[in-house]
């Protein structure tokens, strides 16, 4: 059997980084060229996913357009 995912513990440092991701991510979305993205905000799971991906230097697998938009602009590789 193959394992494709792991569960990550979120420590204080990652939680604080997620807060920074939230602020920057919402700013990026509000200035996006696509009108539908300008109305969006990152969820707590989106911001935490980006923070963990940056910290671990791993890609994000998502079909979520606002998550993908912000992740790419923050240097995270997005698959899908």
N, CA, C and O of each residue as an XYZ file, in Angstrom:
320
protein
N       0.834     -1.171      0.000
C       0.000      0.000      0.000
C       0.886      1.244      0.000
O       1.893      1.294      0.706
N       0.510      2.240     -0.790
C       1.268      3.476     -0.884
C       0.671      4.552      0.007
O      -0.545      4.618      0.187
N       1.519      5.382      0.555
C       1.074      6.532      1.330
C       1.390      7.783      0.526
O       2.546      8.034      0.185
N       0.380      8.552      0.231
C       0.555      9.756     -0.559
C       0.513     11.019      0.281
O       1.021     12.057     -0.142
N      -0.074     10.953      1.445
C      -0.247     12.130      2.273
C       0.216     11.852      3.690
O       0.196     10.711      4.151
N       0.631     12.896      4.368
C       0.951     12.790      5.786
C       0.179     13.881      6.529
O      -0.220     14.893      5.954
N      -0.010     13.644      7.791
C      -0.649     14.648      8.638
C       0.457     15.442      9.305
O       1.374     14.872      9.897
N       0.367     16.753      9.209
C       1.375     17.627      9.785
C       0.845     18.291     11.046
O      -0.281     18.788     11.073
N       1.656     18.294     12.076
C       1.319     19.065     13.267
C       1.587     20.533     12.963
O       2.605     20.866     12.357
N       0.698     21.395     13.370
C       0.881     22.826     13.176
C       1.381     23.409     14.493
O       0.659     23.454     15.490
N       2.644     23.858     14.470
C       3.208     24.459     15.668
C       2.977     25.970     15.649
O       2.389     26.501     14.707
N       3.432     26.646     16.673
C       3.206     28.085     16.793
C       3.831     28.842     15.625
O       3.222     29.772     15.097
N       5.031     28.458     15.219
C       5.705     29.150     14.124
C       4.916     29.044     12.819
O       4.785     30.023     12.085
N       4.399     27.865     12.539
C       3.604     27.667     11.325
C       2.293     28.448     11.412
O       1.848     29.024     10.419
N       1.681     28.469     12.582
C       0.437     29.227     12.758
C       0.675     30.714     12.547
O      -0.150     31.390     11.932
N       1.792     31.232     13.047
C       2.114     32.646     12.848
C       2.422     32.942     11.386
O       2.048     33.995     10.869
N       3.102     32.017     10.721
C       3.358     32.194      9.296
C       2.042     32.182      8.509
O       1.897     32.920      7.535
N       1.093     31.352      8.925
C      -0.214     31.293      8.263
C      -0.942     32.633      8.371
O      -1.658     33.029      7.451
N      -0.760     33.326      9.490
C      -1.370     34.651      9.641
C      -0.778     35.615      8.615
O      -1.510     36.379      7.986
N       0.545     35.581      8.444
C       1.192     36.426      7.433
C       0.717     36.070      6.028
O       0.500     36.950      5.196
N       0.557     34.775      5.773
C       0.054     34.310      4.477
C      -1.360     34.841      4.244
O      -1.688     35.252      3.132
N      -2.189     34.835      5.271
C      -3.560     35.334      5.162
C      -3.577     36.800      4.738
O      -4.316     37.178      3.829
N      -2.770     37.620      5.391
C      -2.736     39.048      5.086
C      -2.262     39.273      3.651
O      -2.914     39.984      2.886
N      -1.132     38.671      3.285
C      -0.603     38.833      1.935
C      -1.545     38.231      0.903
O      -1.788     38.832     -0.143
N      -2.075     37.052      1.191
C      -2.961     36.364      0.254
C      -4.217     37.150     -0.059
O      -4.633     37.235     -1.214
N      -4.820     37.724      0.969
C      -6.021     38.529      0.740
C      -5.702     39.798     -0.047
O      -6.516     40.248     -0.854
N      -4.523     40.377      0.182
C      -4.099     41.538     -0.609
C      -3.908     41.148     -2.078
O      -4.330     41.872     -2.980
N      -3.270     40.004     -2.305
C      -3.063     39.534     -3.679
C      -4.393     39.294     -4.385
O      -4.574     39.679     -5.540
N      -5.318     38.657     -3.677
C      -6.624     38.381     -4.280
C      -7.383     39.666     -4.586
O      -8.017     39.774     -5.635
N      -7.325     40.630     -3.693
C      -8.081     41.870     -3.901
C      -7.567     42.686     -5.079
O      -8.284     43.533     -5.612
N      -6.316     42.430     -5.488
C      -5.761     43.161     -6.633
C      -5.612     42.280     -7.873
O      -4.943     42.666     -8.832
N      -6.231     41.100     -7.858
C      -6.144     40.172     -8.995
C      -6.812     40.763    -10.236
O      -7.732     41.573    -10.132
N      -6.341     40.351    -11.399
C      -6.932     40.843    -12.648
C      -8.295     40.210    -12.922
O      -9.125     40.807    -13.608
N      -8.535     39.012    -12.394
C      -9.831     38.347    -12.577
C     -10.834     38.860    -11.547
O     -10.588     38.746    -10.347
N     -11.955     39.420    -11.990
C     -12.940     39.968    -11.051
C     -13.435     38.963    -10.013
O     -13.663     39.335     -8.863
N     -13.606     37.695    -10.398
C     -14.127     36.716     -9.431
C     -13.146     36.469     -8.286
O     -13.568     36.178     -7.167
N     -11.845     36.580     -8.551
C     -10.858     36.393     -7.487
C     -10.833     37.573     -6.529
O     -10.541     37.403     -5.345
N     -11.134     38.763     -7.025
C     -11.091     39.960     -6.170
C     -12.126     39.919     -5.060
O     -12.008     40.650     -4.077
N     -13.135     39.077     -5.204
C     -14.189     38.962     -4.193
C     -13.898     37.857     -3.176
O     -14.677     37.651     -2.245
N     -12.795     37.156     -3.346
C     -12.486     35.993     -2.526
C     -11.511     36.342     -1.396
O     -10.826     37.363     -1.448
N     -11.461     35.492     -0.390
C     -10.498     35.571      0.705
C      -9.990     34.169      0.986
O     -10.686     33.185      0.737
N      -8.773     34.082      1.506
C      -8.231     32.774      1.864
C      -8.900     32.257      3.135
O      -9.147     33.010      4.077
N      -9.183     30.969      3.139
C      -9.719     30.328      4.342
C      -8.557     29.946      5.257
O      -7.395     30.004      4.856
N      -8.879     29.558      6.475
C      -7.832     29.145      7.410
C      -7.092     27.903      6.891
O      -5.884     27.774      7.092
N      -7.809     26.999      6.231
C      -7.136     25.811      5.686
C      -6.241     26.182      4.501
O      -5.171     25.596      4.331
N      -6.664     27.144      3.682
C      -5.834     27.598      2.558
C      -4.543     28.233      3.063
O      -3.456     27.895      2.595
N      -4.662     29.148      4.012
C      -3.475     29.853      4.494
C      -2.517     28.897      5.203
O      -1.299     29.037      5.092
N      -3.070     27.927      5.928
C      -2.228     26.944      6.606
C      -1.547     26.028      5.597
O      -0.385     25.666      5.777
N      -2.261     25.650      4.535
C      -1.671     24.813      3.480
C      -0.481     25.507      2.834
O       0.558     24.888      2.606
N      -0.634     26.790      2.542
C       0.472     27.543      1.940
C       1.645     27.644      2.914
O       2.796     27.459      2.519
N       1.361     27.934      4.169
C       2.428     28.057      5.171
C       3.201     26.747      5.325
O       4.431     26.756      5.364
N       2.494     25.631      5.412
C       3.159     24.321      5.547
C       3.953     24.003      4.273
O       5.079     23.512      4.355
N       3.382     24.277      3.115
C       4.072     24.003      1.851
C       5.354     24.813      1.727
O       6.373     24.299      1.265
N       5.307     26.065      2.133
C       6.516     26.899      2.086
C       7.569     26.390      3.057
O       8.754     26.325      2.731
N       7.124     26.032      4.249
C       8.061     25.572      5.281
C       8.713     24.239      4.885
O       9.911     24.044      5.094
N       7.921     23.330      4.315
C       8.411     21.996      3.946
C       8.995     21.948      2.528
O       9.613     20.961      2.132
N       8.784     23.052      1.764
C       9.236     23.103      0.361
C       8.619     21.974     -0.465
O       9.307     21.251     -1.186
N       7.290     21.851     -0.333
C       6.540     20.823     -1.058
C       5.406     21.484     -1.845
O       4.941     22.559     -1.466
N       4.956     20.856     -2.934
C       3.865     21.441     -3.727
C       2.507     21.249     -3.060
O       2.344     20.443     -2.144
N       1.548     22.016     -3.550
C       0.156     21.881     -3.134
C      -0.610     21.255     -4.294
O      -0.434     21.646     -5.448
N      -1.457     20.286     -3.981
C      -2.335     19.694     -4.985
C      -3.728     20.263     -4.729
O      -4.340     19.985     -3.697
N      -4.230     21.068     -5.681
C      -5.539     21.701     -5.485
C      -6.186     22.081     -6.802
O      -5.507     22.326     -7.799
N      -7.487     22.125     -6.789
C      -8.260     22.657     -7.904
C      -8.926     23.967     -7.501
O      -9.704     24.531     -8.270
N      -8.628     24.450     -6.306
C      -9.190     25.676     -5.749
C      -8.481     26.875     -6.384
O      -7.276     27.051     -6.203
N      -9.220     27.694     -7.122
C      -8.599     28.769     -7.897
C      -7.950     29.850     -7.041
O      -6.876     30.339     -7.392
N      -8.570     30.235     -5.927
C      -7.954     31.284     -5.116
C      -6.736     30.762     -4.357
O      -5.757     31.491     -4.196
N      -6.778     29.528     -3.895
C      -5.616     28.928     -3.250
C      -4.466     28.821     -4.246
O      -3.335     29.188     -3.928
N      -4.745     28.324     -5.438
C      -3.710     28.174     -6.462
C      -3.125     29.529     -6.849
O      -1.910     29.657     -6.997
N      -3.969     30.534     -7.013
C      -3.534     31.879     -7.392
C      -2.532     32.425     -6.374
O      -1.446     32.874     -6.742
N      -2.902     32.383     -5.103
C      -2.018     32.917     -4.064
C      -0.774     32.063     -3.878
O       0.326     32.599     -3.742
N      -0.928     30.751     -3.870
C       0.226     29.871     -3.666
C       1.294     30.114     -4.726
O       2.476     30.219     -4.401
N       0.894     30.203     -5.970
C       1.851     30.435     -7.052
C       2.586     31.757     -6.853
O       3.792     31.840     -7.084
N       1.866     32.784     -6.429
C       2.474     34.086     -6.234
C       3.365     34.147     -4.999
O       4.152     35.079     -4.834
N       3.236     33.149     -4.138
C       4.091     33.069     -2.951
C       5.204     32.041     -3.131
O       5.878     31.670     -2.170
N       5.393     31.584     -4.368
C       6.505     30.690     -4.660
C       6.263     29.222     -4.414
O       7.210     28.436     -4.375
N       4.999     28.833     -4.244
C       4.673     27.422     -4.007
C       4.246     26.791     -5.333
O       3.431     27.360     -6.060
N       4.788     25.637     -5.641
C       4.387     24.897     -6.830
C       2.986     24.333     -6.618
O       2.684     23.759     -5.572
N       2.134     24.507     -7.636
C       0.765     24.000     -7.553
C       0.588     22.930     -8.611
O       0.919     23.137     -9.778
N       0.065     21.788     -8.201
C      -0.220     20.678     -9.095
C      -1.730     20.583     -9.250
O      -2.468     20.512     -8.268
N      -2.172     20.582    -10.499
C      -3.552     20.379    -10.918
C      -4.109     21.610    -11.397
O      -5.272     21.646    -11.799
